[in-house]
Amino acid sequence: MEHDDNATISTGVAKARDPLNSATSTSVVKEPDIRRLGPGNIAEVMRTLPGIRAEVDVNETGNSYTIRGLPLVGDGAKYLQLQEDGLPVLQFGDLTGLQVDMFLRNDLNLASVESIRGGSASTFASDAPGGVVNFISKTGDVEGGSIMASSGLDRGVKRIDADYGGHINADWRFHIGGFYRVGEGSRSIGFDGFRGGQVKFNITRQLANGYIRFSAKVLDDEILPPLGNVPLAVTGTDADPRYGDLPGFSAKNDSLYSRYIGRTQLFGPNNTIISQDFRDRMRIKSLALGLESQFEIGGWTVSDRFRHSRNSAKGGQAVPLLAMPAAFFVPVFGGGATASATYFSGPNAGQAVAPTDILALTINAAVDFHDVDLTVNDLRASRVYQTGGGELTLTGGLYAARQNIGLERSISALVQNVAGNGNSGLVNLINGGFPISQDGTFAFNALGPAGALLDFNVGHTVLAPYGSFNYKSGSVSIGGSVRYNTDRVRGSARADGAGDTRFVDIDGNGVPSSFAETVVTFIPAGVPDLVHYSVHSLSWSVGVNWRVMEDFSVFARYSKGARNGADRILTDSAINKVTGQLADPVVGTDHVRQAEAGFKFRRPGITFNATGFLARTSESNNQLITTGTQSSYILVQRSYKAYGAEFEANFRHGPWSLSSGATLTHAEITAAPGEVGLVGKTARHQPSLIFQLTPAYDSELFSVGASIVGTTGSYAQDVNLLRLPGYTTVGLFVRVRPVDRLELGLNASNLFDKLAVVNVLDGTMPATGITVGSTLAGRRATASVRLFF
């Protein structure tokens, strides 16, 4: 992946400028290099950006991202904001069960990706103290377009992409593009995991003193529901574990979704019985309308970006919590040695479960994000003054946003056998002739943790004035920026509490048909828990840049930013359920302090950037962990420190090119109230080294290259016992242009079929030799044909 350091950067700064004149760490990736990775996967693009750690789950979307060692306590992207054309996709990137990349797609509309790490991201975006990644659309500057058909060479996805743009006349230009795809996906599930696509359009009116642009996006895409974990065999010791496949199940290529698991019943937050197909894809919908303008008025450059996005997501989500041989599983969850188990569905329906069969306990959720609408406006004005023999740039702006969070979540727990190729079936447990489970449902609850059933109707109204200055005298620039963020949170948030279970006649026969019917989680009737609080935060950043010579500059910066806790704090003791106020004001906002210093070097054919950093943050979040046979969500309130350095280097000589990046990080827990034994421990999942390397050869006839991404080992959990081994994956891309305007392509990811484990719920070696965790998908190959016009 070639990062274009010659391009100006406009994300997270007052005005677009040469990176060598900016006291920030930035990267720009252009469209031709994005295409080398193949269509569709935002996470694959994110993995190539220096400083950014992408925990790629078993799906194309629903992944987690963090930056420069900042903790990844939960999932999603808490400290890193993902933007589309300069505005956030969602105000908060780590909503419960809804990751921000679910509303982003990588297709032919994408012109470039800009990233800024640390620095002014704290003050030029709300709730983005770690950095910003901006996905920028084509706008018709370049005449023409293309159509591309691609297909997985095994069980992959059939996909069609197209785009076209250009000038209507001297004053008007446009761009339109999109994709549609259908197929099983990167894992064997026994049915189509993907169906849908998007269309994007924009039209620009160029004026004598600026421009006006209207944009629209329609996204309607059904994706394989996020399946957070897969069962893994593990042997060895905590310090030297060896992960592998279970009999008949590939951790890289299989999942516990199955053609044989259909409709299941759940009990909803409004005391209603819900029927949902376990195979239901998550349907992501977004209708976004935007208006952007920029004018030169009286020496001022005035710009305004507005977008209203009508967002929703509905479908199933499944999280396997643990797996073990039936000889252990059945007595533990069936109530004793007299318990037995039979298959309810699948190829072995009606047969007894053998003691050596491996069973999994899976949390099954029906989620309905009926309202995740975001309305956002960013007004900004800048002016350059010549004063004191130098150049002073002043900028002022006002950011306003309204983020709705409307969610209903229902929960049940299923027992299924571990089988690959979409062949898993549900299992019933029986003890003393009385059913423990019902039609494969072990419990109509989440097996203990409160806050399983959710009913959120909350709105965040964000208002943030901000300003900056930058004074350049000769080769030295000094700048600073400030942002005052107010988040007014209003609404209601209902959830079940500890012990809120009762008998519910799920099957309607008037009597308990199973033990599962007697312990149904419910939300007590009454007034919804009030949410009525506001948080305020002051963010600031100061930096200095010295352009020592034309091709070399050095810089230093110190910043303080903030991030609102959003819905992650709505179901714990942080909120007074009567007044709606914060019971503990500290958890309302998490602060990040960062110091960084580095240099940038650029000559024709070569760039080299290096930045050292030190970051400190506080964290309030929920985290899923497993201990033995118990899994639960715990409230995490800790402080962290991370320091290290990131490097980026690009070389080009004739048709040969090599781009690379690396991040060295040490991240540790500095405070953990009630868990003093964790102080000084390394934060979970944090490797000491992440690296990327992309060698390539480009000629008129063909292009060929590899994308190499790797990481050293880390700890599965904060207790620093069980290790996650490091891994390196290799991707291959080939593009052949046999005739003018025709390109044939081949992309292969994880070429050597590496088992790469990115997450494990256990904190120490399980006695059964079986754990659950997340892995990268195995080898995948996609062929494509692209016609330019």
C-alpha angles and dihedrals in degrees: 000000000000116000112207106224092170091068120095117247121228101168117100095000135095096243133007110266145162108282090232088063094049127084091219140093108245142163134189123200117193129216099257091056093046089055090057089071092056127243130304113024120101091180092061089057092046092052090063095057116098116246095017123112114201118194099203109204126204090280140065091246135023093068130148129238137186137164140227096352097307107152124269096204096155128007137281123045111304103165099025120071121212113209135188114210093342100312128091118264087214125001090231119037098200107054113161106279093348117092119194096238089067087081096047128080132186108224140134091288090074114101101174146336120231123193132188120187120205114323119082094359084091092064106027094056133037118238093008106106094148102047148294132252112196122197106205123202129219114257105193098270089131117055118234141028146212146230122221132189118195136176138183112246094221123021094333134130129284108224141176122198129183139169140169135179144161147118122314089191138325092297105035133058133166146185131203131177147138148146144238126203142173133182150097098281135216096323136054107255102146096242140051109291096184134048129152142038147200143258124210128189137176135173125195130203111202114211133189091256102027143320145270122216130190119196138182136185129190113190120180108160131154111208134184105272113257107269101192100196146019128202116262135187113232129186136164123049137314090260095045110026123171115209123199148147126296119230109287094001129092114204089204100046109023136065135185093254109111143185087229098060109078132153119006130180126237135177113240134218091253092057094259131128112245126200116204134168111240087219094057111131119226106256111214116194130180132167109186126181120186140183122195129179140171129187140174107228123173093333093314125113105219120189133175130187121191130175136167115197122190101204134180139159128191135172145070133321126190129194117184106213103187144347133201141153114288090243087068100028100053099054092043097049099024095060103255148330093312093062122110137186136217133183113257096186141003133061091317097046111159095015126114118259112248117232090242095052111109116234128195131204109219129188107223118201135185108204129188116186091185094170125027094142118160125197114184138171129183117189117186138173127189134181134182119218127191104221139148092006091301143080121262119195116195123190133182130178148165123218121195128177142166116204118185122202112194113165139160117185128183123191141203136158121233133196114216137161121250106248132145134224092049093296102122117128135195120258132211123212121211131186125186091348093303119112115243094187129035122224089334095314109122096186139357089225141058094264098256116329114114117228095051095125110056135188110175126175104166135145127202115204109194124192121176128170113194141176143181144187132203122187118193120190115172108312096342126086126186121189144167139180138191136196130188110202125195120186115190109195120195135165141059135296120192124187139158118263132219110296096010096143134124144157114288121179096230097170094040099234094124098243136069106278093183142005087254090068092057096058103047115155114233140172110241114246119252140075113346116251106270122236111197117145142115131212129199129196137179116213124187141171135190128187146165129209126192117192095206092185137347094279102031135059137166128205144179131195141177122198143175120200139168141215127199116232092230117181095343091082098044098090102046137064093284091091125061100228093210103045098025090227126129108273088199112028091197093072094053093079132026115207128210124199118192136183119188139170132175151131138250126210125187134174131152106294096007139069129170126181129179130180131181117205143186120193133180126187145165120225137203113178148123121260133190115223136168127216116180106307095344127089123181146157113249130194109244120203110171144134125232141194125200130180135170144101138274126210133195127183133173127185131183130179117169108306093346123092137170126188124182144169137184137182124201113197140174112189124178140171111252100179134017114169109219092007103072090157089072095059109112093018121128114255113256120266091011112134121198091230135031118178142178129195128180119180115182143172119208128188135155091264102042148353125212133175149131136244112213119188124174146165137193123236127289141176123278093219139008092264086077098224114107113053131217108215120233119249143189123210126195126207126191129206129186126181121185124188105193094168136012114289094008125104128181116199142191124188125184124182125196087011095185093046093241119188100231114183112199101170139019124182096210117087094201138022109295115233091227094058090237127103137165126235147133125278137181114257118263127249114323129179128194127188121202142183118204126188119195123207 
